[in-house]
């Protein structure tokens, strides 16, 4: 289900479609769908992988209601947890993060969001971010590198970049 009042209210947006097509699928573990909207990433991954639990996080209450409804329809509501950012227990460590981040919130808010969530990746876990090239996909990669993350362009399609983000190796 999609609805007004959320990002891409009428259909799956192109960036999320590229992410779903190109990024590796999670096989098992606990994952974060950051800025989940109505939940296409969370619901698809939970539906495809019965050993995956997805935290679908968004600040939009209507989006979270739609995530819950979509998870119920797909019969994965036991493994899709819709929550506002402060509703995720602080001790949860993620086996991966998938996101079509909300670029429209501005660089400062986006950077703050990534500074909050990326450190919650497990030691060998990766984040997969899809960003339109013309909306700063390359500059986001550069910023992530400057913040101490290893960020590389994993794939691109239709003007979107998928960034693969992980921890820098430490000695």
Secondary structure by P-SEA (a helix, b strand, c coil): cccccccccccccaaaaaaaaccccccccbbbbccccccaaaaaaaaacccbbbbcccccaaaaaaaaaaaaaacccccbbbbcccccccccccccccccccccccaaaaaaaaaaccccccccbbbbbbbbccccaaaaaaaaaaaccccccccccccbbbbbbbccccc
